[in-house]
Amino acid sequence: MTKILYLGIGSLAGGLARYFLAGTVHKSFGTGFPYGTLAVNLLGCFAIGFLGAVAEERFFLGPEGKILLMTGFCGAFTTFSTFMFETGNLMKDGEFSRAFLNVAASLVAGFAVYRLGILLGQRI
């Protein structure tokens, strides 16, 4: 039950941080380009890279800290950070073809199913 509590707290904080950061960036730079989402994704990638290194190299984060910060906060802040973390782990393990496949499939298939969802939604 404790793990679920850490996950919930981290997720709430990450979701709120995403909402407020993206909104602030959009107000500052306008909505002609998704600057808010870009800022969130880049900051999330930095954060999960930093936290992953601290957890692995310095043993600073225990299991609860990883759930709170990496899974909860970063996961709710942006799933793009998790995508980068997992792709980076594949590359670190020498799985370059799987890393490329993850990137290509996520982008191509992701856009395809996004379009499919639009098409189906328009027909309802």
N, C-alpha and C positions, 0 to 999 in steps of 0.2 A: 504494500500500500504506500510505503514511503516513496518508492520510485515513481509512482503515479502522481503523487503530490509534487515532487520535483519537476516532473514533466509538465504538469499543469501550470505551475508557477512560471517556468521558463517559457512555455508557449504563450501564456498571457502577456508576459513582458515583451517577447519577440513580436507578437502581433501588434501590440500597441506601438512599439518602436517603429515598426514598418509603416504603420498608418501615419504617425506624426512626422517621421523623417520624409517619406514620400510627399506628403502634403506640403511640408515646409519647402522642399526643393521645387515642387511644382509652382508654388506661389512666387518663389524667387526667380525661376528661369522660364516660366510659362509652360504651356501644354502642347506646344508644337512638336515636341520630341519627348519620349518618355524618360526625361531626366530623373524623375523621382525613383522609378523602377531601376534605372541604371545605377543610381547612387546606392540604393538598397542592395542590389546584387553585388556590386563591387565591395561595399563595406562588409557584407555577409561573407564573401569569399575570403577577405582579409581576416575576419574574425574567426572563421572555422579553421583556416590555415594556422593562425596563431595559437588558437586553443588546442588544436591537434598536436602541434609541435610541443607545446608546454606539457600536454598530457603524456606524450611519448618520450620526450627528451628529459624533462625535468620532473616527471611524476608528480606534478603539482595538482592535477585534478584526479580525484578518486572517481569511482563509478557513479556516485551521486552527482558529482560536479559535471561529469560528462553528460549525464542525462539532463541536468538543469540547463547547462550552457550550450552544449553542442546539439543535442537532439531537440530539446525544448525551445530554447531561445533562437538558435540559428535556424532550426527547422521551421519555426513559425515566422521568423524574420524573412527568410528566403530559402526555398528549396533549391535554388540555383547553387547556393553554397555547398549543400550536400552533394549535388551533382559534381561539382568541382572536386570536392574532397574524395569522393569515390573514384572518379576518373584519375585523380592524382595518385591514389593508392594503387590502381591498376598499373600505372606507369612506373611507380616506385618498385613494384613487384616484377617489372620487366614484361608486363602484359600489354605491349603497345598496340597490338591489333585489337585487343578487347577494349582498350581505352578509346581508340579511334571508332570502333563499332558503337560504343556507348554514346559518343558525341554525335556521330552521324545518325544513329537510330533515334536518339532523343530529339534532334532538330528536325529531321525529315519526317519521321513517323509522328512526332508531336505536332508539327504543323498540319500534317495530313488529317489526323484525327480532330484537330481543332477545326479545320474546314468542314469535315464531316459533321461535327456537332452543329456548326452554323447552318449547314444545309438541312439537316434534320430538324433543327429548331425552327427554321423558316417555314417548313412544311406543316408544322403542327398548328 
